[in-house]
Amino acid sequence: MRIVAIKILRDYWIRHPAAKSHLEAWIDEARQGNWQQPSDIKAVFRHASILKNRRVVFNIKGNDYRMVVAVAYRFGALYIKFIGTHAEYDTIDAETVEMEL
């Protein structure tokens, strides 16, 4: 899969160094994926939550962080919509949130 705007994740781990190795591992796993449907994601990330609007919530670092990603299955692309702590995640609507660039 192609991760669009990966710089968002790099900027995040600069501010939150504890997340770096976990986000890098997620990036490596996602890049190797060829996800055609939600069950393909669940096969690799069993704790991922599949939402409406082609969105998926990934638990990062034992659920210390949460990441919302929009998946364009047809194009093999992942769009980062949110990355934050679990507490920050609790304040957003994962089905509509958009990254502020």
NUKE-459520 format. One record per atom (N, C-alpha, C, CB): x, y, z; residue number from 0; atom name. Coordinates in pm, whole numbers, padded with zeros to 5 digits. Glycine has a CB too. Layout:
<sites>
{site {X Y Z} NUM "CA"};
...
</sites>
This chain:
<sites>
{site {00086 -00117 00000} 0 "N"};
{site {00000 00000 00000} 0 "CA"};
{site {00091 00124 00000} 0 "C"};
{site {-00098 -00001 00124} 0 "CB"};
{site {00038 00229 -00059} 1 "N"};
{site {00110 00357 -00062} 1 "CA"};
{site {00051 00445 00048} 1 "C"};
{site {00099 00426 -00204} 1 "CB"};
{site {00139 00502 00129} 2 "N"};
{site {00095 00589 00238} 2 "CA"};
{site {00113 00733 00191} 2 "C"};
{site {00175 00561 00371} 2 "CB"};
{site {00002 00804 00181} 3 "N"};
{site {00003 00942 00134} 3 "CA"};
{site {00032 01034 00252} 3 "C"};
{site {-00132 00979 00066} 3 "CB"};
{site {00125 01127 00232} 4 "N"};
{site {00163 01228 00332} 4 "CA"};
{site {00223 01164 00458} 4 "C"};
{site {00040 01311 00371} 4 "CB"};
{site {00318 01075 00436} 5 "N"};
{site {00384 01007 00547} 5 "CA"};
{site {00455 01105 00639} 5 "C"};
{site {00483 00904 00494} 5 "CB"};
{site {00481 01225 00590} 6 "N"};
{site {00546 01329 00670} 6 "CA"};
{site {00466 01358 00798} 6 "C"};
{site {00562 01458 00587} 6 "CB"};
{site {00337 01341 00793} 7 "N"};
{site {00253 01361 00912} 7 "CA"};
{site {00299 01270 01025} 7 "C"};
{site {00103 01333 00878} 7 "CB"};
{site {00330 01145 00992} 8 "N"};
{site {00375 01051 01094} 8 "CA"};
{site {00515 01085 01142} 8 "C"};
{site {00372 00907 01039} 8 "CB"};
{site {00602 01124 01052} 9 "N"};
{site {00737 01164 01092} 9 "CA"};
{site {00734 01285 01185} 9 "C"};
{site {00823 01195 00968} 9 "CB"};
{site {00653 01382 01150} 10 "N"};
{site {00641 01500 01237} 10 "CA"};
{site {00588 01461 01374} 10 "C"};
{site {00548 01606 01173} 10 "CB"};
{site {00496 01365 01375} 11 "N"};
{site {00437 01323 01502} 11 "CA"};
{site {00540 01256 01591} 11 "C"};
{site {00319 01229 01477} 11 "CB"};
{site {00622 01166 01535} 12 "N"};
{site {00717 01096 01622} 12 "CA"};
{site {00832 01186 01665} 12 "C"};
{site {00771 00974 01551} 12 "CB"};
{site {00854 01296 01597} 13 "N"};
{site {00951 01394 01647} 13 "CA"};
{site {00899 01456 01776} 13 "C"};
{site {00980 01504 01541} 13 "CB"};
{site {00769 01484 01780} 14 "N"};
{site {00707 01540 01900} 14 "CA"};
{site {00680 01435 02007} 14 "C"};
{site {00577 01610 01864} 14 "CB"};
{site {00665 01309 01965} 15 "N"};
{site {00634 01197 02056} 15 "CA"};
{site {00731 01082 02027} 15 "C"};
{site {00484 01150 02039} 15 "CB"};
{site {00855 01093 02071} 16 "N"};
{site {00957 00992 02039} 16 "CA"};
{site {00920 00849 02078} 16 "C"};
{site {01086 01028 02105} 16 "CB"};
{site {00838 00832 02180} 17 "N"};
{site {00798 00696 02223} 17 "CA"};
{site {00717 00625 02115} 17 "C"};
{site {00717 00704 02352} 17 "CB"};
{site {00659 00700 02024} 18 "N"};
{site {00577 00641 01918} 18 "CA"};
{site {00659 00602 01795} 18 "C"};
{site {00468 00737 01877} 18 "CB"};
{site {00782 00650 01785} 19 "N"};
{site {00860 00635 01661} 19 "CA"};
{site {00873 00491 01614} 19 "C"};
{site {00996 00693 01680} 19 "CB"};
{site {00928 00405 01694} 20 "N"};
{site {00953 00267 01647} 20 "CA"};
{site {00823 00194 01614} 20 "C"};
{site {01031 00188 01753} 20 "CB"};
{site {00716 00226 01686} 21 "N"};
{site {00587 00162 01662} 21 "CA"};
{site {00524 00212 01532} 21 "C"};
{site {00491 00189 01780} 21 "CB"};
{site {00538 00342 01504} 22 "N"};
{site {00488 00395 01377} 22 "CA"};
{site {00572 00344 01260} 22 "C"};
{site {00487 00549 01380} 22 "CB"};
{site {00703 00334 01279} 23 "N"};
{site {00787 00279 01172} 23 "CA"};
{site {00750 00133 01142} 23 "C"};
{site {00936 00288 01212} 23 "CB"};
{site {00720 00057 01246} 24 "N"};
{site {00678 -00083 01225} 24 "CA"};
{site {00545 -00087 01149} 24 "C"};
{site {00665 -00157 01360} 24 "CB"};
{site {00452 00002 01185} 25 "N"};
{site {00324 00008 01115} 25 "CA"};
{site {00346 00044 00967} 25 "C"};
{site {00229 00111 01182} 25 "CB"};
{site {00433 00142 00942} 26 "N"};
{site {00463 00183 00805} 26 "CA"};
{site {00518 00065 00725} 26 "C"};
{site {00565 00300 00804} 26 "CB"};
{site {00613 -00006 00781} 27 "N"};
{site {00672 -00122 00711} 27 "CA"};
{site {00565 -00226 00678} 27 "C"};
{site {00783 -00186 00797} 27 "CB"};
{site {00480 -00254 00775} 28 "N"};
{site {00375 -00356 00755} 28 "CA"};
{site {00273 -00309 00650} 28 "C"};
{site {00302 -00388 00889} 28 "CB"};
{site {00233 -00182 00660} 29 "N"};
{site {00133 -00129 00567} 29 "CA"};
{site {00187 -00124 00424} 29 "C"};
{site {00089 00011 00610} 29 "CB"};
{site {00312 -00086 00408} 30 "N"};
{site {00371 -00079 00274} 30 "CA"};
{site {00376 -00216 00207} 30 "C"};
{site {00511 -00020 00281} 30 "CB"};
{site {00389 -00320 00285} 31 "N"};
{site {00394 -00456 00230} 31 "CA"};
{site {00255 -00509 00195} 31 "C"};
{site {00462 -00549 00329} 31 "CB"};
{site {00153 -00443 00248} 32 "N"};
{site {00017 -00491 00229} 32 "CA"};
{site {-00036 -00468 00088} 32 "C"};
{site {-00074 -00425 00327} 32 "CB"};
{site {-00134 -00549 00053} 33 "N"};
{site {-00209 -00532 -00071} 33 "CA"};
{site {-00355 -00551 -00033} 33 "C"};
{site {-00163 -00636 -00184} 33 "CB"};
{site {-00406 -00457 00042} 34 "N"};
{site {-00538 -00469 00100} 34 "CA"};
{site {-00646 -00438 -00003} 34 "C"};
{site {-00552 -00376 00221} 34 "CB"};
{site {-00731 -00535 -00025} 35 "N"};
{site {-00841 -00521 -00119} 35 "CA"};
{site {-00975 -00503 -00049} 35 "C"};
{site {-00847 -00642 -00210} 35 "CB"};
{site {-00979 -00536 00080} 36 "N"};
{site {-01103 -00528 00158} 36 "CA"};
{site {-01066 -00523 00306} 36 "C"};
{site {-01199 -00649 00127} 36 "CB"};
{site {-01161 -00483 00391} 37 "N"};
{site {-01131 -00471 00534} 37 "CA"};
{site {-01076 -00599 00598} 37 "C"};
{site {-01255 -00431 00606} 37 "CB"};
{site {-01120 -00715 00555} 38 "N"};
{site {-01071 -00838 00616} 38 "CA"};
{site {-00921 -00858 00592} 38 "C"};
{site {-01148 -00958 00561} 38 "CB"};
{site {-00867 -00800 00485} 39 "N"};
{site {-00723 -00807 00460} 39 "CA"};
{site {-00646 -00730 00568} 39 "C"};
{site {-00689 -00751 00320} 39 "CB"};
{site {-00701 -00618 00610} 40 "N"};
{site {-00639 -00539 00717} 40 "CA"};
{site {-00648 -00615 00848} 40 "C"};
{site {-00708 -00400 00729} 40 "CB"};
{site {-00765 -00670 00878} 41 "N"};
{site {-00784 -00743 01004} 41 "CA"};
{site {-00694 -00866 01013} 41 "C"};
{site {-00930 -00785 01018} 41 "CB"};
{site {-00657 -00923 00900} 42 "N"};
{site {-00569 -01039 00900} 42 "CA"};
{site {-00429 -01002 00951} 42 "C"};
{site {-00559 -01099 00760} 42 "CB"};
{site {-00389 -00878 00930} 43 "N"};
{site {-00257 -00831 00973} 43 "CA"};
{site {-00265 -00757 01106} 43 "C"};
{site {-00195 -00741 00867} 43 "CB"};
{site {-00367 -00672 01119} 44 "N"};
{site {-00385 -00589 01238} 44 "CA"};
{site {-00517 -00629 01304} 44 "C"};
{site {-00384 -00436 01203} 44 "CB"};
{site {-00515 -00735 01382} 45 "N"};
{site {-00640 -00790 01436} 45 "CA"};
{site {-00712 -00695 01530} 45 "C"};
{site {-00611 -00918 01508} 45 "CB"};
{site {-00641 -00597 01588} 46 "N"};
{site {-00706 -00503 01680} 46 "CA"};
{site {-00753 -00375 01609} 46 "C"};
{site {-00611 -00468 01793} 46 "CB"};
{site {-00734 -00369 01479} 47 "N"};
{site {-00782 -00252 01404} 47 "CA"};
{site {-00934 -00250 01406} 47 "C"};
{site {-00729 -00255 01257} 47 "CB"};
{site {-00990 -00131 01409} 48 "N"};
{site {-01136 -00115 01406} 48 "CA"};
{site {-01177 -00063 01270} 48 "C"};
{site {-01185 -00018 01519} 48 "CB"};
{site {-01265 -00134 01204} 49 "N"};
{site {-01314 -00094 01072} 49 "CA"};
{site {-01437 -00005 01092} 49 "C"};
{site {-01349 -00220 00984} 49 "CB"};
{site {-01432 00115 01036} 50 "N"};
{site {-01541 00211 01048} 50 "CA"};
{site {-01608 00232 00913} 50 "C"};
{site {-01489 00346 01103} 50 "CB"};
{site {-01711 00318 00912} 51 "N"};
{site {-01776 00358 00787} 51 "CA"};
{site {-01679 00446 00708} 51 "C"};
{site {-01910 00434 00815} 51 "CB"};
{site {-01716 00479 00588} 52 "N"};
{site {-01641 00571 00502} 52 "CA"};
{site {-01500 00523 00473} 52 "C"};
{site {-01635 00708 00566} 52 "CB"};
{site {-01480 00389 00466} 53 "N"};
{site {-01351 00329 00436} 53 "CA"};
{site {-01243 00370 00535} 53 "C"};
{site {-01308 00368 00297} 53 "CB"};
{site {-01281 00395 00658} 54 "N"};
{site {-01186 00436 00760} 54 "CA"};
{site {-01152 00321 00853} 54 "C"};
{site {-01240 00554 00840} 54 "CB"};
{site {-01029 00325 00902} 55 "N"};
{site {-00980 00223 00993} 55 "CA"};
{site {-00906 00292 01107} 55 "C"};
{site {-00887 00121 00919} 55 "CB"};
{site {-00926 00243 01228} 56 "N"};
{site {-00854 00294 01345} 56 "CA"};
{site {-00751 00188 01383} 56 "C"};
{site {-00951 00325 01465} 56 "CB"};
{site {-00625 00232 01389} 57 "N"};
{site {-00516 00143 01429} 57 "CA"};
{site {-00470 00180 01569} 57 "C"};
{site {-00398 00152 01328} 57 "CB"};
{site {-00448 00080 01650} 58 "N"};
{site {-00391 00099 01783} 58 "CA"};
{site {-00240 00094 01769} 58 "C"};
{site {-00443 -00010 01885} 58 "CB"};
{site {-00173 00195 01819} 59 "N"};
{site {-00028 00205 01808} 59 "CA"};
{site {00032 00201 01949} 59 "C"};
{site {00014 00336 01733} 59 "CB"};
{site {00136 00125 01964} 60 "N"};
{site {00208 00112 02092} 60 "CA"};
{site {00113 00068 02203} 60 "C"};
{site {00276 00246 02130} 60 "CB"};
{site {00053 -00046 02183} 61 "N"};
{site {-00034 -00101 02286} 61 "CA"};
{site {-00152 -00012 02319} 61 "C"};
{site {00044 -00125 02410} 61 "CB"};
{site {-00198 00063 02219} 62 "N"};
{site {-00315 00150 02232} 62 "CA"};
{site {-00284 00281 02304} 62 "C"};
{site {-00423 00077 02306} 62 "CB"};
{site {-00154 00314 02323} 63 "N"};
{site {-00119 00446 02377} 63 "CA"};
{site {-00154 00555 02277} 63 "C"};
{site {00032 00452 02412} 63 "CB"};
{site {-00143 00520 02149} 64 "N"};
{site {-00173 00614 02041} 64 "CA"};
{site {-00277 00550 01949} 64 "C"};
{site {-00043 00652 01961} 64 "CB"};
{site {-00349 00636 01881} 65 "N"};
{site {-00448 00589 01784} 65 "CA"};
{site {-00430 00665 01654} 65 "C"};
{site {-00593 00607 01838} 65 "CB"};
{site {-00449 00593 01545} 66 "N"};
{site {-00435 00653 01413} 66 "CA"};
{site {-00558 00617 01330} 66 "C"};
{site {-00306 00605 01344} 66 "CB"};
{site {-00617 00718 01269} 67 "N"};
{site {-00731 00699 01180} 67 "CA"};
{site {-00680 00714 01037} 67 "C"};
{site {-00847 00802 01211} 67 "CB"};
{site {-00711 00615 00956} 68 "N"};
{site {-00664 00610 00818} 68 "CA"};
{site {-00782 00586 00726} 68 "C"};
{site {-00556 00500 00799} 68 "CB"};
{site {-00787 00661 00616} 69 "N"};
{site {-00885 00634 00511} 69 "CA"};
{site {-00816 00544 00408} 69 "C"};
{site {-00939 00768 00445} 69 "CB"};
{site {-00884 00440 00367} 70 "N"};
{site {-00826 00342 00276} 70 "CA"};
{site {-00895 00352 00140} 70 "C"};
{site {-00840 00199 00333} 70 "CB"};
{site {-00814 00374 00038} 71 "N"};
{site {-00863 00371 -00100} 71 "CA"};
{site {-00821 00236 -00157} 71 "C"};
{site {-00807 00492 -00187} 71 "CB"};
{site {-00902 00134 -00133} 72 "N"};
{site {-00867 -00002 -00172} 72 "CA"};
{site {-00835 -00012 -00321} 72 "C"};
{site {-00981 -00097 -00137} 72 "CB"};
{site {-00914 00052 -00401} 73 "N"};
{site {-00900 00044 -00546} 73 "CA"};
{site {-00765 00099 -00595} 73 "C"};
{site {-01014 00119 -00613} 73 "CB"};
{site {-00714 00201 -00525} 74 "N"};
{site {-00590 00265 -00565} 74 "CA"};
{site {-00470 00221 -00481} 74 "C"};
{site {-00605 00415 -00556} 74 "CB"};
{site {-00495 00138 -00380} 75 "N"};
{site {-00386 00092 -00295} 75 "CA"};
{site {-00323 00203 -00216} 75 "C"};
{site {-00282 00024 -00378} 75 "CB"};
{site {-00405 00295 -00167} 76 "N"};
{site {-00353 00412 -00097} 76 "CA"};
{site {-00413 00426 00043} 76 "C"};
{site {-00381 00539 -00178} 76 "CB"};
{site {-00331 00477 00134} 77 "N"};
{site {-00373 00504 00271} 77 "CA"};
{site {-00354 00653 00299} 77 "C"};
{site {-00293 00417 00374} 77 "CB"};
{site {-00456 00716 00354} 78 "N"};
{site {-00453 00858 00385} 78 "CA"};
{site {-00465 00875 00536} 78 "C"};
{site {-00567 00935 00310} 78 "CB"};
{site {-00364 00934 00597} 79 "N"};
{site {-00365 00956 00742} 79 "CA"};
{site {-00463 01069 00771} 79 "C"};
{site {-00221 00990 00796} 79 "CB"};
{site {-00563 01040 00853} 80 "N"};
{site {-00665 01140 00889} 80 "CA"};
{site {-00646 01193 01030} 80 "C"};
{site {-00804 01080 00875} 80 "CB"};
{site {-00580 01111 01116} 81 "N"};
{site {-00558 01153 01254} 81 "CA"};
{site {-00450 01065 01315} 81 "C"};
{site {-00689 01146 01338} 81 "CB"};
{site {-00363 01127 01394} 82 "N"};
{site {-00272 01053 01480} 82 "CA"};
{site {-00267 01129 01612} 82 "C"};
{site {-00128 01039 01415} 82 "CB"};
{site {-00284 01057 01721} 83 "N"};
{site {-00283 01123 01851} 83 "CA"};
{site {-00285 01022 01964} 83 "C"};
{site {-00401 01218 01865} 83 "CB"};
{site {-00280 01073 02084} 84 "N"};
{site {-00288 00985 02201} 84 "CA"};
{site {-00429 00929 02210} 84 "C"};
{site {-00251 01062 02331} 84 "CB"};
{site {-00443 00828 02291} 85 "N"};
{site {-00576 00769 02310} 85 "CA"};
{site {-00672 00875 02365} 85 "C"};
{site {-00569 00647 02406} 85 "CB"};
{site {-00624 00958 02458} 86 "N"};
{site {-00708 01064 02515} 86 "CA"};
{site {-00751 01164 02408} 86 "C"};
{site {-00634 01136 02628} 86 "CB"};
{site {-00659 01201 02318} 87 "N"};
{site {-00694 01293 02209} 87 "CA"};
{site {-00794 01228 02114} 87 "C"};
{site {-00568 01336 02132} 87 "CB"};
{site {-00776 01101 02087} 88 "N"};
{site {-00869 01028 02001} 88 "CA"};
{site {-01011 01032 02057} 88 "C"};
{site {-00823 00883 01984} 88 "CB"};
{site {-01023 01023 02187} 89 "N"};
{site {-01155 01024 02251} 89 "CA"};
{site {-01231 01154 02228} 89 "C"};
{site {-01140 00999 02398} 89 "CB"};
{site {-01163 01260 02181} 90 "N"};
{site {-01229 01390 02161} 90 "CA"};
{site {-01270 01414 02016} 90 "C"};
{site {-01137 01500 02205} 90 "CB"};
{site {-01241 01320 01926} 91 "N"};
{site {-01270 01342 01783} 91 "CA"};
{site {-01377 01245 01734} 91 "C"};
{site {-01142 01327 01698} 91 "CB"};
{site {-01430 01273 01617} 92 "N"};
{site {-01519 01181 01547} 92 "CA"};
{site {-01436 01112 01440} 92 "C"};
{site {-01645 01255 01486} 92 "CB"};
{site {-01401 00988 01462} 93 "N"};
{site {-01311 00916 01371} 93 "CA"};
{site {-01367 00900 01230} 93 "C"};
{site {-01281 00780 01429} 93 "CB"};
{site {-01497 00909 01216} 94 "N"};
{site {-01558 00892 01083} 94 "CA"};
{site {-01551 01019 00997} 94 "C"};
{site {-01702 00850 01098} 94 "CB"};
{site {-01521 01133 01060} 95 "N"};
{site {-01517 01257 00983} 95 "CA"};
{site {-01390 01339 01001} 95 "C"};
{site {-01633 01342 01020} 95 "CB"};
{site {-01305 01304 01094} 96 "N"};
{site {-01186 01383 01124} 96 "CA"};
{site {-01096 01395 01001} 96 "C"};
{site {-01109 01321 01241} 96 "CB"};
{site {-01034 01511 00987} 97 "N"};
{site {-00938 01537 00880} 97 "CA"};
{site {-00813 01599 00942} 97 "C"};
{site {-00999 01632 00770} 97 "CB"};
{site {-00697 01564 00891} 98 "N"};
{site {-00572 01622 00940} 98 "CA"};
{site {-00565 01768 00902} 98 "C"};
{site {-00449 01547 00884} 98 "CB"};
{site {-00517 01848 00994} 99 "N"};
{site {-00490 01988 00965} 99 "CA"};
{site {-00347 01996 00918} 99 "C"};
{site {-00516 02081 01090} 99 "CB"};
{site {-00328 02040 00794} 100 "N"};
{site {-00193 02048 00737} 100 "CA"};
{site {-00133 02183 00754} 100 "C"};
{site {-00194 02012 00592} 100 "CB"};
</sites>
